């Protein structure tokens, strides 16, 4: 179980351009790492668009925003293009980062139990440590809550 103050698990995943991106690439910068269930679903689209709308606020503070889901690079490309998403989307079909961050959990929907990504956001400090964990975030307010936390 990850806790604040712990070293954030490093990972290397593929972005929408097919480039490998590692968390450790961003040492020296604050990182907002958000995990979401699926591209082009209502909640995930609202969350991504809220991050896009707030993106200037993150840029001004020199904060890197990365969204991670199980979707493929191709799915991420379409999603980013469709909604003009200015931040990094990472494909994690093998659940490498998703499991390392403990967001692959049992979910219940209409009485049916299945495994899936629980919408969770991590704020990682400049030294690569977990500064804040935001479990079960609301898609519409997540980006604004983070900016508020960061003092924007």
Phi and psi in radians as a Rosetta constraint file:
Dihedral C 1 N 2 CA 2 C 2 CIRCULARHARMONIC -1.354 0.35
Dihedral N 2 CA 2 C 2 N 3 CIRCULARHARMONIC 2.530 0.35
Dihedral C 2 N 3 CA 3 C 3 CIRCULARHARMONIC -2.381 0.35
Dihedral N 3 CA 3 C 3 N 4 CIRCULARHARMONIC 2.791 0.35
Dihedral C 3 N 4 CA 4 C 4 CIRCULARHARMONIC -1.061 0.35
Dihedral N 4 CA 4 C 4 N 5 CIRCULARHARMONIC 2.536 0.35
Dihedral C 4 N 5 CA 5 C 5 CIRCULARHARMONIC 1.619 0.35
Dihedral N 5 CA 5 C 5 N 6 CIRCULARHARMONIC -0.352 0.35
Dihedral C 5 N 6 CA 6 C 6 CIRCULARHARMONIC -1.330 0.35
Dihedral N 6 CA 6 C 6 N 7 CIRCULARHARMONIC 2.729 0.35
Dihedral C 6 N 7 CA 7 C 7 CIRCULARHARMONIC -1.150 0.35
Dihedral N 7 CA 7 C 7 N 8 CIRCULARHARMONIC 2.280 0.35
Dihedral C 7 N 8 CA 8 C 8 CIRCULARHARMONIC -1.250 0.35
Dihedral N 8 CA 8 C 8 N 9 CIRCULARHARMONIC 2.312 0.35
Dihedral C 8 N 9 CA 9 C 9 CIRCULARHARMONIC -1.032 0.35
Dihedral N 9 CA 9 C 9 N 10 CIRCULARHARMONIC 2.244 0.35
Dihedral C 9 N 10 CA 10 C 10 CIRCULARHARMONIC -1.359 0.35
Dihedral N 10 CA 10 C 10 N 11 CIRCULARHARMONIC 2.704 0.35
Dihedral C 10 N 11 CA 11 C 11 CIRCULARHARMONIC -2.684 0.35
Dihedral N 11 CA 11 C 11 N 12 CIRCULARHARMONIC 2.851 0.35
Dihedral C 11 N 12 CA 12 C 12 CIRCULARHARMONIC -2.313 0.35
Dihedral N 12 CA 12 C 12 N 13 CIRCULARHARMONIC 2.063 0.35
Dihedral C 12 N 13 CA 13 C 13 CIRCULARHARMONIC -2.279 0.35
Dihedral N 13 CA 13 C 13 N 14 CIRCULARHARMONIC 2.998 0.35
Dihedral C 13 N 14 CA 14 C 14 CIRCULARHARMONIC -1.745 0.35
Dihedral N 14 CA 14 C 14 N 15 CIRCULARHARMONIC 2.357 0.35
Dihedral C 14 N 15 CA 15 C 15 CIRCULARHARMONIC -1.596 0.35
Dihedral N 15 CA 15 C 15 N 16 CIRCULARHARMONIC -3.044 0.35
Dihedral C 15 N 16 CA 16 C 16 CIRCULARHARMONIC -1.162 0.35
Dihedral N 16 CA 16 C 16 N 17 CIRCULARHARMONIC -0.330 0.35
Dihedral C 16 N 17 CA 17 C 17 CIRCULARHARMONIC -1.676 0.35
Dihedral N 17 CA 17 C 17 N 18 CIRCULARHARMONIC 0.067 0.35
Dihedral C 17 N 18 CA 18 C 18 CIRCULARHARMONIC 1.467 0.35
Dihedral N 18 CA 18 C 18 N 19 CIRCULARHARMONIC 0.141 0.35
Dihedral C 18 N 19 CA 19 C 19 CIRCULARHARMONIC -1.487 0.35
Dihedral N 19 CA 19 C 19 N 20 CIRCULARHARMONIC 2.581 0.35
Dihedral C 19 N 20 CA 20 C 20 CIRCULARHARMONIC -1.424 0.35
Dihedral N 20 CA 20 C 20 N 21 CIRCULARHARMONIC 2.297 0.35
Dihedral C 20 N 21 CA 21 C 21 CIRCULARHARMONIC -2.202 0.35
Dihedral N 21 CA 21 C 21 N 22 CIRCULARHARMONIC 2.235 0.35
Dihedral C 21 N 22 CA 22 C 22 CIRCULARHARMONIC -1.957 0.35
Dihedral N 22 CA 22 C 22 N 23 CIRCULARHARMONIC 2.567 0.35
Dihedral C 22 N 23 CA 23 C 23 CIRCULARHARMONIC -1.025 0.35
Dihedral N 23 CA 23 C 23 N 24 CIRCULARHARMONIC -0.683 0.35
Dihedral C 23 N 24 CA 24 C 24 CIRCULARHARMONIC -1.112 0.35
Dihedral N 24 CA 24 C 24 N 25 CIRCULARHARMONIC -0.280 0.35
Dihedral C 24 N 25 CA 25 C 25 CIRCULARHARMONIC -1.087 0.35
Dihedral N 25 CA 25 C 25 N 26 CIRCULARHARMONIC -0.368 0.35
Dihedral C 25 N 26 CA 26 C 26 CIRCULARHARMONIC -1.890 0.35
Dihedral N 26 CA 26 C 26 N 27 CIRCULARHARMONIC 0.294 0.35
Dihedral C 26 N 27 CA 27 C 27 CIRCULARHARMONIC -0.988 0.35
Dihedral N 27 CA 27 C 27 N 28 CIRCULARHARMONIC 2.428 0.35
Dihedral C 27 N 28 CA 28 C 28 CIRCULARHARMONIC 1.673 0.35
Dihedral N 28 CA 28 C 28 N 29 CIRCULARHARMONIC -0.166 0.35
Dihedral C 28 N 29 CA 29 C 29 CIRCULARHARMONIC -2.179 0.35
Dihedral N 29 CA 29 C 29 N 30 CIRCULARHARMONIC 2.658 0.35
Dihedral C 29 N 30 CA 30 C 30 CIRCULARHARMONIC -1.399 0.35
Dihedral N 30 CA 30 C 30 N 31 CIRCULARHARMONIC 2.458 0.35
Dihedral C 30 N 31 CA 31 C 31 CIRCULARHARMONIC -2.194 0.35
Dihedral N 31 CA 31 C 31 N 32 CIRCULARHARMONIC 2.319 0.35
Dihedral C 31 N 32 CA 32 C 32 CIRCULARHARMONIC -1.774 0.35
Dihedral N 32 CA 32 C 32 N 33 CIRCULARHARMONIC 2.001 0.35
Dihedral C 32 N 33 CA 33 C 33 CIRCULARHARMONIC -1.982 0.35
Dihedral N 33 CA 33 C 33 N 34 CIRCULARHARMONIC 1.927 0.35
Dihedral C 33 N 34 CA 34 C 34 CIRCULARHARMONIC -2.038 0.35
Dihedral N 34 CA 34 C 34 N 35 CIRCULARHARMONIC 2.365 0.35
Dihedral C 34 N 35 CA 35 C 35 CIRCULARHARMONIC -1.814 0.35
Dihedral N 35 CA 35 C 35 N 36 CIRCULARHARMONIC 2.350 0.35
Dihedral C 35 N 36 CA 36 C 36 CIRCULARHARMONIC -2.431 0.35
Dihedral N 36 CA 36 C 36 N 37 CIRCULARHARMONIC 2.716 0.35
Dihedral C 36 N 37 CA 37 C 37 CIRCULARHARMONIC -1.182 0.35
Dihedral N 37 CA 37 C 37 N 38 CIRCULARHARMONIC -0.855 0.35
Dihedral C 37 N 38 CA 38 C 38 CIRCULARHARMONIC -2.828 0.35
Dihedral N 38 CA 38 C 38 N 39 CIRCULARHARMONIC 2.391 0.35
Dihedral C 38 N 39 CA 39 C 39 CIRCULARHARMONIC -1.009 0.35
Dihedral N 39 CA 39 C 39 N 40 CIRCULARHARMONIC 2.586 0.35
Dihedral C 39 N 40 CA 40 C 40 CIRCULARHARMONIC 1.079 0.35
Dihedral N 40 CA 40 C 40 N 41 CIRCULARHARMONIC 0.384 0.35
Dihedral C 40 N 41 CA 41 C 41 CIRCULARHARMONIC -1.749 0.35
Dihedral N 41 CA 41 C 41 N 42 CIRCULARHARMONIC 2.748 0.35
Dihedral C 41 N 42 CA 42 C 42 CIRCULARHARMONIC -0.964 0.35
Dihedral N 42 CA 42 C 42 N 43 CIRCULARHARMONIC -0.889 0.35
Dihedral C 42 N 43 CA 43 C 43 CIRCULARHARMONIC -1.151 0.35
Dihedral N 43 CA 43 C 43 N 44 CIRCULARHARMONIC -0.748 0.35
Dihedral C 43 N 44 CA 44 C 44 CIRCULARHARMONIC -1.198 0.35
Dihedral N 44 CA 44 C 44 N 45 CIRCULARHARMONIC -0.610 0.35
Dihedral C 44 N 45 CA 45 C 45 CIRCULARHARMONIC -1.164 0.35
Dihedral N 45 CA 45 C 45 N 46 CIRCULARHARMONIC -0.765 0.35
Dihedral C 45 N 46 CA 46 C 46 CIRCULARHARMONIC -1.079 0.35
Dihedral N 46 CA 46 C 46 N 47 CIRCULARHARMONIC -0.720 0.35
Dihedral C 46 N 47 CA 47 C 47 CIRCULARHARMONIC -1.127 0.35
Dihedral N 47 CA 47 C 47 N 48 CIRCULARHARMONIC -0.827 0.35
Dihedral C 47 N 48 CA 48 C 48 CIRCULARHARMONIC -1.084 0.35
Dihedral N 48 CA 48 C 48 N 49 CIRCULARHARMONIC -0.736 0.35
Dihedral C 48 N 49 CA 49 C 49 CIRCULARHARMONIC -1.179 0.35
Dihedral N 49 CA 49 C 49 N 50 CIRCULARHARMONIC -0.595 0.35
Dihedral C 49 N 50 CA 50 C 50 CIRCULARHARMONIC -1.160 0.35
Dihedral N 50 CA 50 C 50 N 51 CIRCULARHARMONIC -0.697 0.35
Dihedral C 50 N 51 CA 51 C 51 CIRCULARHARMONIC -1.139 0.35
Dihedral N 51 CA 51 C 51 N 52 CIRCULARHARMONIC -0.699 0.35
Dihedral C 51 N 52 CA 52 C 52 CIRCULARHARMONIC -1.099 0.35
Dihedral N 52 CA 52 C 52 N 53 CIRCULARHARMONIC -0.751 0.35
Dihedral C 52 N 53 CA 53 C 53 CIRCULARHARMONIC -1.130 0.35
Dihedral N 53 CA 53 C 53 N 54 CIRCULARHARMONIC -0.574 0.35
Dihedral C 53 N 54 CA 54 C 54 CIRCULARHARMONIC -1.623 0.35
Dihedral N 54 CA 54 C 54 N 55 CIRCULARHARMONIC 0.013 0.35
Dihedral C 54 N 55 CA 55 C 55 CIRCULARHARMONIC -1.012 0.35
Dihedral N 55 CA 55 C 55 N 56 CIRCULARHARMONIC -0.674 0.35
Dihedral C 55 N 56 CA 56 C 56 CIRCULARHARMONIC -1.006 0.35
Dihedral N 56 CA 56 C 56 N 57 CIRCULARHARMONIC -0.690 0.35
Dihedral C 56 N 57 CA 57 C 57 CIRCULARHARMONIC -1.074 0.35
Dihedral N 57 CA 57 C 57 N 58 CIRCULARHARMONIC -0.653 0.35
Dihedral C 57 N 58 CA 58 C 58 CIRCULARHARMONIC -1.237 0.35
Dihedral N 58 CA 58 C 58 N 59 CIRCULARHARMONIC -0.724 0.35
Dihedral C 58 N 59 CA 59 C 59 CIRCULARHARMONIC -1.073 0.35
Dihedral N 59 CA 59 C 59 N 60 CIRCULARHARMONIC -0.750 0.35
Dihedral C 59 N 60 CA 60 C 60 CIRCULARHARMONIC -1.022 0.35
Dihedral N 60 CA 60 C 60 N 61 CIRCULARHARMONIC -0.623 0.35
Dihedral C 60 N 61 CA 61 C 61 CIRCULARHARMONIC -1.555 0.35
Dihedral N 61 CA 61 C 61 N 62 CIRCULARHARMONIC 0.046 0.35
Dihedral C 61 N 62 CA 62 C 62 CIRCULARHARMONIC 1.041 0.35
Dihedral N 62 CA 62 C 62 N 63 CIRCULARHARMONIC 0.733 0.35
Dihedral C 62 N 63 CA 63 C 63 CIRCULARHARMONIC -1.824 0.35
Dihedral N 63 CA 63 C 63 N 64 CIRCULARHARMONIC 2.292 0.35
Dihedral C 63 N 64 CA 64 C 64 CIRCULARHARMONIC -1.521 0.35
Dihedral N 64 CA 64 C 64 N 65 CIRCULARHARMONIC 2.312 0.35
Dihedral C 64 N 65 CA 65 C 65 CIRCULARHARMONIC -1.955 0.35
Dihedral N 65 CA 65 C 65 N 66 CIRCULARHARMONIC 2.240 0.35
Dihedral C 65 N 66 CA 66 C 66 CIRCULARHARMONIC -2.331 0.35
Dihedral N 66 CA 66 C 66 N 67 CIRCULARHARMONIC 2.262 0.35
Dihedral C 66 N 67 CA 67 C 67 CIRCULARHARMONIC -1.834 0.35
Dihedral N 67 CA 67 C 67 N 68 CIRCULARHARMONIC 2.408 0.35
Dihedral C 67 N 68 CA 68 C 68 CIRCULARHARMONIC -2.236 0.35
Dihedral N 68 CA 68 C 68 N 69 CIRCULARHARMONIC 2.313 0.35
Dihedral C 68 N 69 CA 69 C 69 CIRCULARHARMONIC -2.561 0.35
Dihedral N 69 CA 69 C 69 N 70 CIRCULARHARMONIC 3.074 0.35
Dihedral C 69 N 70 CA 70 C 70 CIRCULARHARMONIC -1.337 0.35
Dihedral N 70 CA 70 C 70 N 71 CIRCULARHARMONIC -0.164 0.35
Dihedral C 70 N 71 CA 71 C 71 CIRCULARHARMONIC -1.058 0.35
Dihedral N 71 CA 71 C 71 N 72 CIRCULARHARMONIC 2.774 0.35
Dihedral C 71 N 72 CA 72 C 72 CIRCULARHARMONIC -1.336 0.35
Dihedral N 72 CA 72 C 72 N 73 CIRCULARHARMONIC 2.911 0.35
Dihedral C 72 N 73 CA 73 C 73 CIRCULARHARMONIC -1.029 0.35
Dihedral N 73 CA 73 C 73 N 74 CIRCULARHARMONIC -0.762 0.35
Dihedral C 73 N 74 CA 74 C 74 CIRCULARHARMONIC -1.060 0.35
Dihedral N 74 CA 74 C 74 N 75 CIRCULARHARMONIC -0.741 0.35
Dihedral C 74 N 75 CA 75 C 75 CIRCULARHARMONIC -1.091 0.35
Dihedral N 75 CA 75 C 75 N 76 CIRCULARHARMONIC -0.780 0.35
Dihedral C 75 N 76 CA 76 C 76 CIRCULARHARMONIC -1.075 0.35
Dihedral N 76 CA 76 C 76 N 77 CIRCULARHARMONIC -0.691 0.35
Dihedral C 76 N 77 CA 77 C 77 CIRCULARHARMONIC -1.051 0.35
Dihedral N 77 CA 77 C 77 N 78 CIRCULARHARMONIC -0.829 0.35
Dihedral C 77 N 78 CA 78 C 78 CIRCULARHARMONIC -1.120 0.35
Dihedral N 78 CA 78 C 78 N 79 CIRCULARHARMONIC -0.759 0.35
Dihedral C 78 N 79 CA 79 C 79 CIRCULARHARMONIC -1.077 0.35
Dihedral N 79 CA 79 C 79 N 80 CIRCULARHARMONIC -0.833 0.35
Dihedral C 79 N 80 CA 80 C 80 CIRCULARHARMONIC -1.131 0.35
Dihedral N 80 CA 80 C 80 N 81 CIRCULARHARMONIC -0.704 0.35
Dihedral C 80 N 81 CA 81 C 81 CIRCULARHARMONIC -1.192 0.35
Dihedral N 81 CA 81 C 81 N 82 CIRCULARHARMONIC -0.792 0.35
Dihedral C 81 N 82 CA 82 C 82 CIRCULARHARMONIC -1.048 0.35
Dihedral N 82 CA 82 C 82 N 83 CIRCULARHARMONIC -0.677 0.35
Dihedral C 82 N 83 CA 83 C 83 CIRCULARHARMONIC -1.919 0.35
Dihedral N 83 CA 83 C 83 N 84 CIRCULARHARMONIC 0.162 0.35
Dihedral C 83 N 84 CA 84 C 84 CIRCULARHARMONIC 0.926 0.35
Dihedral N 84 CA 84 C 84 N 85 CIRCULARHARMONIC 0.920 0.35
Dihedral C 84 N 85 CA 85 C 85 CIRCULARHARMONIC -1.410 0.35
Dihedral N 85 CA 85 C 85 N 86 CIRCULARHARMONIC 2.114 0.35
Dihedral C 85 N 86 CA 86 C 86 CIRCULARHARMONIC -1.556 0.35
Dihedral N 86 CA 86 C 86 N 87 CIRCULARHARMONIC -0.042 0.35
Dihedral C 86 N 87 CA 87 C 87 CIRCULARHARMONIC -1.871 0.35
Dihedral N 87 CA 87 C 87 N 88 CIRCULARHARMONIC 3.052 0.35
Dihedral C 87 N 88 CA 88 C 88 CIRCULARHARMONIC -1.353 0.35
Dihedral N 88 CA 88 C 88 N 89 CIRCULARHARMONIC 2.265 0.35
Dihedral C 88 N 89 CA 89 C 89 CIRCULARHARMONIC -1.964 0.35
Dihedral N 89 CA 89 C 89 N 90 CIRCULARHARMONIC 2.331 0.35
Dihedral C 89 N 90 CA 90 C 90 CIRCULARHARMONIC -2.074 0.35
Dihedral N 90 CA 90 C 90 N 91 CIRCULARHARMONIC 2.352 0.35
Dihedral C 90 N 91 CA 91 C 91 CIRCULARHARMONIC -1.554 0.35
Dihedral N 91 CA 91 C 91 N 92 CIRCULARHARMONIC 2.237 0.35
Dihedral C 91 N 92 CA 92 C 92 CIRCULARHARMONIC -2.307 0.35
Dihedral N 92 CA 92 C 92 N 93 CIRCULARHARMONIC 1.029 0.35
Dihedral C 92 N 93 CA 93 C 93 CIRCULARHARMONIC -1.126 0.35
Dihedral N 93 CA 93 C 93 N 94 CIRCULARHARMONIC -0.418 0.35
Dihedral C 93 N 94 CA 94 C 94 CIRCULARHARMONIC -1.547 0.35
Dihedral N 94 CA 94 C 94 N 95 CIRCULARHARMONIC 0.003 0.35
Dihedral C 94 N 95 CA 95 C 95 CIRCULARHARMONIC 1.131 0.35
Dihedral N 95 CA 95 C 95 N 96 CIRCULARHARMONIC 0.454 0.35
Dihedral C 95 N 96 CA 96 C 96 CIRCULARHARMONIC -1.041 0.35
Dihedral N 96 CA 96 C 96 N 97 CIRCULARHARMONIC -1.040 0.35
Dihedral C 96 N 97 CA 97 C 97 CIRCULARHARMONIC -1.331 0.35
Dihedral N 97 CA 97 C 97 N 98 CIRCULARHARMONIC -0.660 0.35
Dihedral C 97 N 98 CA 98 C 98 CIRCULARHARMONIC -0.970 0.35
Dihedral N 98 CA 98 C 98 N 99 CIRCULARHARMONIC -0.785 0.35
Dihedral C 98 N 99 CA 99 C 99 CIRCULARHARMONIC -1.327 0.35
Dihedral N 99 CA 99 C 99 N 100 CIRCULARHARMONIC -0.648 0.35
Dihedral C 99 N 100 CA 100 C 100 CIRCULARHARMONIC -1.063 0.35
Dihedral N 100 CA 100 C 100 N 101 CIRCULARHARMONIC -0.561 0.35
Dihedral C 100 N 101 CA 101 C 101 CIRCULARHARMONIC -1.640 0.35
Dihedral N 101 CA 101 C 101 N 102 CIRCULARHARMONIC 0.019 0.35
Dihedral C 101 N 102 CA 102 C 102 CIRCULARHARMONIC 1.234 0.35
Dihedral N 102 CA 102 C 102 N 103 CIRCULARHARMONIC 0.430 0.35
Dihedral C 102 N 103 CA 103 C 103 CIRCULARHARMONIC -1.720 0.35
Dihedral N 103 CA 103 C 103 N 104 CIRCULARHARMONIC 0.012 0.35
Dihedral C 103 N 104 CA 104 C 104 CIRCULARHARMONIC -1.552 0.35
Dihedral N 104 CA 104 C 104 N 105 CIRCULARHARMONIC 1.818 0.35
Dihedral C 104 N 105 CA 105 C 105 CIRCULARHARMONIC -2.417 0.35
Dihedral N 105 CA 105 C 105 N 106 CIRCULARHARMONIC 2.920 0.35
Dihedral C 105 N 106 CA 106 C 106 CIRCULARHARMONIC -1.238 0.35
Dihedral N 106 CA 106 C 106 N 107 CIRCULARHARMONIC 2.321 0.35
Dihedral C 106 N 107 CA 107 C 107 CIRCULARHARMONIC -2.193 0.35
Dihedral N 107 CA 107 C 107 N 108 CIRCULARHARMONIC 2.562 0.35
Dihedral C 107 N 108 CA 108 C 108 CIRCULARHARMONIC -2.039 0.35
Dihedral N 108 CA 108 C 108 N 109 CIRCULARHARMONIC 2.258 0.35
Dihedral C 108 N 109 CA 109 C 109 CIRCULARHARMONIC -2.448 0.35
Dihedral N 109 CA 109 C 109 N 110 CIRCULARHARMONIC 2.089 0.35
Dihedral C 109 N 110 CA 110 C 110 CIRCULARHARMONIC 0.921 0.35
Dihedral N 110 CA 110 C 110 N 111 CIRCULARHARMONIC 0.710 0.35
Dihedral C 110 N 111 CA 111 C 111 CIRCULARHARMONIC 1.412 0.35
Dihedral N 111 CA 111 C 111 N 112 CIRCULARHARMONIC -0.126 0.35
Dihedral C 111 N 112 CA 112 C 112 CIRCULARHARMONIC -1.648 0.35
Dihedral N 112 CA 112 C 112 N 113 CIRCULARHARMONIC 2.321 0.35
Dihedral C 112 N 113 CA 113 C 113 CIRCULARHARMONIC -1.798 0.35
Dihedral N 113 CA 113 C 113 N 114 CIRCULARHARMONIC 2.290 0.35
Dihedral C 113 N 114 CA 114 C 114 CIRCULARHARMONIC -2.609 0.35
Dihedral N 114 CA 114 C 114 N 115 CIRCULARHARMONIC 2.930 0.35
Dihedral C 114 N 115 CA 115 C 115 CIRCULARHARMONIC -1.644 0.35
Dihedral N 115 CA 115 C 115 N 116 CIRCULARHARMONIC 2.488 0.35
Dihedral C 115 N 116 CA 116 C 116 CIRCULARHARMONIC -2.948 0.35
Dihedral N 116 CA 116 C 116 N 117 CIRCULARHARMONIC 3.095 0.35
Dihedral C 116 N 117 CA 117 C 117 CIRCULARHARMONIC -1.438 0.35
Dihedral N 117 CA 117 C 117 N 118 CIRCULARHARMONIC 2.189 0.35
Dihedral C 117 N 118 CA 118 C 118 CIRCULARHARMONIC -1.591 0.35
Dihedral N 118 CA 118 C 118 N 119 CIRCULARHARMONIC 2.164 0.35
Dihedral C 118 N 119 CA 119 C 119 CIRCULARHARMONIC -1.006 0.35
Dihedral N 119 CA 119 C 119 N 120 CIRCULARHARMONIC 1.930 0.35
Dihedral C 119 N 120 CA 120 C 120 CIRCULARHARMONIC -2.482 0.35
Dihedral N 120 CA 120 C 120 N 121 CIRCULARHARMONIC 2.493 0.35
Dihedral C 120 N 121 CA 121 C 121 CIRCULARHARMONIC -2.134 0.35
Dihedral N 121 CA 121 C 121 N 122 CIRCULARHARMONIC 2.399 0.35
Dihedral C 121 N 122 CA 122 C 122 CIRCULARHARMONIC -2.064 0.35
Dihedral N 122 CA 122 C 122 N 123 CIRCULARHARMONIC 2.350 0.35
Dihedral C 122 N 123 CA 123 C 123 CIRCULARHARMONIC -1.834 0.35
Dihedral N 123 CA 123 C 123 N 124 CIRCULARHARMONIC 2.157 0.35
Dihedral C 123 N 124 CA 124 C 124 CIRCULARHARMONIC -1.982 0.35
Dihedral N 124 CA 124 C 124 N 125 CIRCULARHARMONIC 2.245 0.35
Dihedral C 124 N 125 CA 125 C 125 CIRCULARHARMONIC -1.361 0.35
Dihedral N 125 CA 125 C 125 N 126 CIRCULARHARMONIC 3.088 0.35
Dihedral C 125 N 126 CA 126 C 126 CIRCULARHARMONIC -1.101 0.35
Dihedral N 126 CA 126 C 126 N 127 CIRCULARHARMONIC -0.358 0.35
Dihedral C 126 N 127 CA 127 C 127 CIRCULARHARMONIC -1.614 0.35
Dihedral N 127 CA 127 C 127 N 128 CIRCULARHARMONIC 0.016 0.35
Dihedral C 127 N 128 CA 128 C 128 CIRCULARHARMONIC 1.506 0.35
Dihedral N 128 CA 128 C 128 N 129 CIRCULARHARMONIC 0.342 0.35
Dihedral C 128 N 129 CA 129 C 129 CIRCULARHARMONIC -1.785 0.35
Dihedral N 129 CA 129 C 129 N 130 CIRCULARHARMONIC 2.653 0.35
Dihedral C 129 N 130 CA 130 C 130 CIRCULARHARMONIC -1.308 0.35
Dihedral N 130 CA 130 C 130 N 131 CIRCULARHARMONIC 2.036 0.35
Dihedral C 130 N 131 CA 131 C 131 CIRCULARHARMONIC -1.566 0.35
Dihedral N 131 CA 131 C 131 N 132 CIRCULARHARMONIC -0.679 0.35
Dihedral C 131 N 132 CA 132 C 132 CIRCULARHARMONIC -2.665 0.35
Dihedral N 132 CA 132 C 132 N 133 CIRCULARHARMONIC 2.470 0.35
Dihedral C 132 N 133 CA 133 C 133 CIRCULARHARMONIC -2.062 0.35
Dihedral N 133 CA 133 C 133 N 134 CIRCULARHARMONIC 2.246 0.35
Dihedral C 133 N 134 CA 134 C 134 CIRCULARHARMONIC -2.068 0.35
Dihedral N 134 CA 134 C 134 N 135 CIRCULARHARMONIC 1.660 0.35
Dihedral C 134 N 135 CA 135 C 135 CIRCULARHARMONIC -1.424 0.35
Dihedral N 135 CA 135 C 135 N 136 CIRCULARHARMONIC 2.649 0.35
Dihedral C 135 N 136 CA 136 C 136 CIRCULARHARMONIC 0.803 0.35
Dihedral N 136 CA 136 C 136 N 137 CIRCULARHARMONIC 0.913 0.35
Dihedral C 136 N 137 CA 137 C 137 CIRCULARHARMONIC -1.250 0.35
Dihedral N 137 CA 137 C 137 N 138 CIRCULARHARMONIC 2.763 0.35
Dihedral C 137 N 138 CA 138 C 138 CIRCULARHARMONIC -1.562 0.35
Dihedral N 138 CA 138 C 138 N 139 CIRCULARHARMONIC 2.262 0.35
Dihedral C 138 N 139 CA 139 C 139 CIRCULARHARMONIC -0.996 0.35
Dihedral N 139 CA 139 C 139 N 140 CIRCULARHARMONIC -0.685 0.35
Dihedral C 139 N 140 CA 140 C 140 CIRCULARHARMONIC -1.313 0.35
Dihedral N 140 CA 140 C 140 N 141 CIRCULARHARMONIC -0.453 0.35
Dihedral C 140 N 141 CA 141 C 141 CIRCULARHARMONIC -1.974 0.35
Dihedral N 141 CA 141 C 141 N 142 CIRCULARHARMONIC -0.113 0.35
Dihedral C 141 N 142 CA 142 C 142 CIRCULARHARMONIC -0.969 0.35
Dihedral N 142 CA 142 C 142 N 143 CIRCULARHARMONIC -0.904 0.35
Dihedral C 142 N 143 CA 143 C 143 CIRCULARHARMONIC -1.071 0.35
Dihedral N 143 CA 143 C 143 N 144 CIRCULARHARMONIC -0.772 0.35
Dihedral C 143 N 144 CA 144 C 144 CIRCULARHARMONIC -1.137 0.35
Dihedral N 144 CA 144 C 144 N 145 CIRCULARHARMONIC -0.682 0.35
Dihedral C 144 N 145 CA 145 C 145 CIRCULARHARMONIC -1.096 0.35
Dihedral N 145 CA 145 C 145 N 146 CIRCULARHARMONIC -0.690 0.35
Dihedral C 145 N 146 CA 146 C 146 CIRCULARHARMONIC -1.178 0.35
Dihedral N 146 CA 146 C 146 N 147 CIRCULARHARMONIC -0.800 0.35
Dihedral C 146 N 147 CA 147 C 147 CIRCULARHARMONIC -1.047 0.35
Dihedral N 147 CA 147 C 147 N 148 CIRCULARHARMONIC -0.704 0.35
Dihedral C 147 N 148 CA 148 C 148 CIRCULARHARMONIC -1.090 0.35
Dihedral N 148 CA 148 C 148 N 149 CIRCULARHARMONIC -0.787 0.35
Dihedral C 148 N 149 CA 149 C 149 CIRCULARHARMONIC -1.034 0.35
Dihedral N 149 CA 149 C 149 N 150 CIRCULARHARMONIC -0.709 0.35
Dihedral C 149 N 150 CA 150 C 150 CIRCULARHARMONIC -1.351 0.35
Dihedral N 150 CA 150 C 150 N 151 CIRCULARHARMONIC -0.074 0.35
Dihedral C 150 N 151 CA 151 C 151 CIRCULARHARMONIC 1.466 0.35
Dihedral N 151 CA 151 C 151 N 152 CIRCULARHARMONIC 0.557 0.35
